[in-house]
């Protein structure tokens, strides 16, 4: 299988390595490369500390890739998807795999590429990209796959076999929407609150009032899923049905269970929204908490906590003064979010 990776960050690099180690032929777009095409070794450090290396082709742009691939993995952030789809206009029928966090990538892909198969992916492996371009795989996790559009069943099976051959756990799901919403629920945990307060998730779950915010956002998201008739599904390393069950327990028990999930889920990696807010960078909160709020509006489910978190994260990312106002001040967040 010939695969082109668009988006050479941690997730794109990790998937490129897995596909190459599993027997695929991988090219990776790395913008700013001084050479249009070159081959180089690429390494991943596994959770057990062992190193694995594969050879991939680095290309300076999509146009520099030699011929249409069998699959394009689009691993950019949600807000960069329009530009990524535009770069692929020359291959309107080549299948693509979207692996963004949150909800909305597959809908955007279907609109931009109505004639192409679209595969949906949920990466549950916690990964970080090192300064030298290599990747650390921090927590085992793996990859969920589903067909979102077109005749992609055979392609999903082939890709699953290749990635599994690299030692990455893979699960094929029958419903792309259920998979992506389940992954969204797992991404909500300790994310927006961490970004707003510049606190690690463990500190957030030690605070009872902050847990009330966490608990409420999860219950709202699960209520939207039920209204959409979507079932929470387990992904490799992400037991989302157990997480959903925990939210229905009495608050003290729910807090104990969810605190354990938070402690083991990220492998020591900062939540994505905390990292983006620290940099004053664009965030994907609109496709996380914002997606829950939009889903609530569509289905008639109240989602005030998710709506407030989505609005506030964008505010603090854009304004340094707002970041300073909330930093390490749970009392101020409680006042703005909880009724």
C-alpha positions in Angstrom: 0.0 0.0 0.0 1.4 3.4 -1.0 0.4 6.0 1.6 0.9 9.8 1.7 0.9 11.5 5.1 -0.2 15.1 5.1 0.6 16.6 8.5 4.0 15.5 10.0 3.2 16.2 13.6 3.2 13.6 16.4 0.1 11.7 15.2 1.0 11.8 11.5 4.6 10.8 12.1 3.4 7.9 14.4 1.0 6.6 11.8 3.6 7.0 9.1 6.1 4.9 11.1 3.5 2.2 11.9 2.5 1.9 8.2 6.1 1.7 7.1 7.1 -0.8 9.7 4.0 -2.9 8.8 5.0 -3.1 5.2 3.5 0.0 3.6 5.4 2.5 1.4 5.2 5.9 3.1 5.8 9.4 1.9 5.4 12.3 4.4 4.8 15.9 3.5 7.2 18.1 5.5 6.8 21.7 4.5 9.9 23.8 4.4 12.1 20.8 3.4 15.1 22.1 1.3 14.9 19.0 -0.9 11.8 18.2 -2.9 12.1 14.4 -2.2 14.5 12.5 0.0 14.5 9.3 2.0 15.5 9.2 5.6 15.1 6.9 8.7 12.4 7.7 11.1 12.2 6.4 14.7 9.7 5.7 17.4 10.4 4.9 21.0 7.7 2.4 22.2 6.1 2.5 25.7 8.5 -0.2 26.9 11.5 2.0 26.0 12.5 0.0 22.9 13.3 1.9 19.7 12.0 1.0 16.2 13.1 2.6 13.0 11.5 2.7 9.5 12.5 4.5 6.3 10.1 6.9 4.8 10.2 9.4 1.9 10.1 13.1 2.9 8.4 15.3 0.3 8.3 19.1 0.4 4.7 19.2 -0.8 1.8 17.1 -2.1 2.8 18.1 -5.6 6.3 16.6 -5.1 4.8 13.2 -4.4 5.4 10.8 -7.3 1.9 9.8 -8.5 -1.3 9.2 -6.7 -1.1 7.1 -3.6 -3.5 4.3 -2.5 -4.4 6.3 0.6 -3.8 9.8 2.0 -3.7 10.2 5.8 -4.8 13.7 6.7 -3.3 14.4 10.1 -3.4 18.1 10.4 -5.4 20.0 13.0 -9.1 20.6 12.5 -8.6 24.2 11.6 -6.1 23.3 8.9 -8.4 20.8 7.1 -9.6 23.2 4.3 -6.0 23.9 3.2 -5.2 20.2 3.3 -8.2 19.3 1.2 -7.4 22.0 -1.3 -3.9 20.6 -1.7 -5.4 17.2 -2.7 -7.7 18.6 -5.4 -5.6 16.9 -8.1 -6.6 13.5 -6.7 -10.3 13.8 -6.3 -11.0 10.1 -6.0 -8.1 8.9 -3.9 -9.3 7.6 -0.5 -8.4 9.6 2.6 -8.2 8.8 6.3 -9.0 11.6 8.8 -7.6 11.2 12.3 -8.5 14.5 13.9 -9.7 14.8 17.5 -13.3 15.9 18.0 -16.2 15.8 15.6 -16.4 17.4 12.2 -13.5 16.2 10.1 -15.4 13.5 8.3 -18.3 15.8 7.5 -15.8 18.3 6.1 -14.1 15.5 4.1 -17.4 14.3 2.6 -18.2 17.9 1.6 -14.8 18.5 0.0 -14.4 15.1 -1.6 -17.8 13.7 -2.5 -16.4 11.2 -5.0 -13.8 9.6 -2.7 -13.9 7.0 0.0 -13.4 8.6 3.4 -12.1 6.5 6.4 -12.3 7.8 9.9 -9.6 7.1 12.4 -9.3 7.7 16.2 -5.8 7.6 17.6 -5.8 6.6 21.2 -2.0 6.1 21.5 -0.5 9.0 23.5 2.4 10.3 21.4 4.9 13.2 21.5 7.2 14.4 18.7 10.8 15.1 19.8 12.9 18.0 18.6 14.9 15.7 16.3 11.6 14.6 14.6 11.4 11.2 16.3 8.3 10.2 18.3 7.8 8.9 21.8 4.9 6.6 22.2 4.0 7.3 25.8 1.0 5.1 26.5 0.0 2.0 24.6 -3.4 2.8 23.2 -3.8 2.3 19.4 -6.1 3.1 16.5 -9.8 2.8 15.8 -10.9 2.7 12.2 -14.3 3.0 10.5 -15.7 3.7 7.0 -17.3 7.2 6.9 -18.1 7.3 3.1 -17.9 5.1 0.1 -16.6 1.6 -0.5 -13.8 1.5 2.1 -14.2 -1.8 3.8 -11.4 -3.6 2.1 -9.1 -0.6 2.5 -9.8 -0.5 6.2 -9.0 -4.2 6.5 -5.7 -3.8 4.7 -4.7 -0.8 6.7 -5.7 -2.6 10.0 -3.5 -5.5 9.1 -0.5 -3.3 8.2 -0.7 -1.2 11.4 -1.2 -4.2 13.6 1.9 -5.7 12.1 3.8 -2.8 13.7 2.5 -3.8 17.1 -0.2 -1.1 17.3 -3.5 -2.4 18.6 -6.3 -1.7 16.0 -10.1 -2.0 16.3 -12.4 -1.8 13.3 -15.8 -0.2 14.2 -19.0 -0.4 12.2 -20.2 3.1 12.9 -17.8 6.1 12.3 -20.0 8.6 14.1 -20.2 6.4 17.2 -16.5 6.0 17.2 -15.7 9.7 16.8 -18.2 10.7 19.4 -16.8 8.1 21.8 -13.3 9.5 21.2 -14.6 13.0 21.8 -15.9 12.0 25.2 -12.5 10.7 26.1 -10.8 13.9 24.9 -13.0 16.1 27.1 -11.6 14.6 30.3 -9.3 17.1 32.0 -8.8 19.1 28.8 -10.7 22.4 28.6 -10.4 23.0 32.4 -6.7 22.3 32.2 -6.3 24.8 29.4 -8.2 27.5 31.2 -6.6 27.1 34.6 -3.1 26.0 33.5 -3.3 23.1 35.9 -2.6 19.4 35.3 -5.7 17.1 35.2 -4.8 15.4 38.5 -5.0 18.7 40.3 -8.3 19.4 38.7 -9.8 16.1 39.9 -8.6 16.8 43.5 -10.9 19.8 43.6 -14.5 18.8 44.2 -16.0 21.9 42.5 -13.8 21.5 39.4 -14.9 17.9 39.3 -18.5 19.1 39.1 -17.6 20.9 35.9 -15.9 17.8 34.5 -18.8 15.6 35.5 -21.3 18.0 33.9 -19.5 18.3 30.6 -19.3 14.5 30.2 -23.0 14.0 31.2 -24.0 16.6 28.6 -21.9 15.0 25.9 -23.3 11.5 26.6 -26.8 13.0 26.6 -26.2 14.4 23.1 -24.9 10.9 22.0 -28.1 9.3 23.3 -30.2 11.9 21.5 -28.3 11.1 18.3 -28.8 7.3 18.9 -25.1 6.8 19.1 -23.6 4.1 21.5 -20.4 4.6 23.4 -17.8 2.2 22.0 -14.5 0.9 23.4 -11.3 1.9 21.6 -7.9 0.5 22.1 -6.7 1.6 25.5 -9.8 3.8 25.9 -12.7 2.0 27.7 -15.3 4.7 26.9 -18.3 2.6 27.9 -16.8 2.3 31.4 -16.2 6.0 31.5 -19.8 6.6 30.5 -21.0 4.2 33.2 -18.9 6.1 35.8 -20.7 9.3 35.1 -24.0 7.7 36.2 -22.5 6.8 39.6 -23.0 8.9 42.8 -20.6 11.9 42.6 -17.9 10.5 45.1 -17.7 7.2 43.2 -17.7 8.9 39.8 -14.9 11.2 40.9 -12.8 8.2 42.1 -13.3 6.2 38.9 -12.7 9.2 36.6 -9.6 10.3 38.5 -8.1 6.9 37.8 -8.9 7.3 34.1 -7.3 10.7 34.1 -4.2 9.3 35.9 -3.6 6.6 33.3 -4.9 8.1 30.1 -2.3 10.6 28.9 1.0 9.0 29.8 2.3 12.2 31.3 1.5 14.3 28.2 -0.2 17.7 28.7 -3.8 17.9 27.5 -4.0 19.4 24.0 -5.9 22.5 24.9 -3.5 23.3 27.7 -0.6 23.2 25.3 -2.4 25.4 22.7 -3.6 28.0 25.2 -0.1 28.3 26.7 1.1 29.3 23.2 -1.8 31.6 22.5 -2.4 29.4 19.5 -5.6 28.4 17.7 -7.4 25.5 19.5 -9.6 22.7 18.5 -12.1 23.4 21.3 -14.8 24.2 18.7 -14.7 20.6 17.6 -14.6 19.2 21.1 -16.8 21.1 23.7 -18.1 23.3 20.8 -19.3 20.1 19.0 -21.2 19.0 22.1 -22.9 22.4 22.2 -23.8 22.3 18.6 -25.1 18.8 18.9 -27.2 19.9 21.9 -28.7 22.7 19.8 -29.5 20.2 17.0 -31.1 17.7 19.4 -32.7 19.9 22.0 -30.3 18.7 24.7 -29.1 21.5 27.1 -25.3 21.9 27.1 -24.5 25.0 29.1 -21.3 23.8 30.6 -19.8 22.7 27.2 -20.9 25.9 25.6 -19.3 28.0 28.3 -16.0 26.0 28.2 -15.8 26.3 24.4 -16.3 30.1 24.6 -13.8 30.6 27.4 -11.0 28.5 25.9 -11.1 30.5 22.7 -11.2 33.7 24.8 -8.1 32.8 26.9 -6.2 31.5 23.9 -6.7 34.9 22.1 -6.2 37.2 25.0 -3.2 37.1 27.4 -5.1 39.1 30.0 -7.9 36.5 30.2 -5.3 33.8 30.5 -3.8 35.6 33.5 -7.2 36.1 35.0 -8.0 32.4 35.1 -4.6 30.9 35.7 -4.6 28.9 38.9 -8.0 30.4 39.9 -10.6 27.6 40.1 -12.9 30.0 41.9 -13.2 32.3 38.9 -13.9 29.4 36.5 -16.6 28.0 38.8 -18.3 31.4 38.9 -18.4 31.6 35.1 -19.3 28.0 34.3 -21.5 26.6 37.0 -25.0 28.0 37.6 
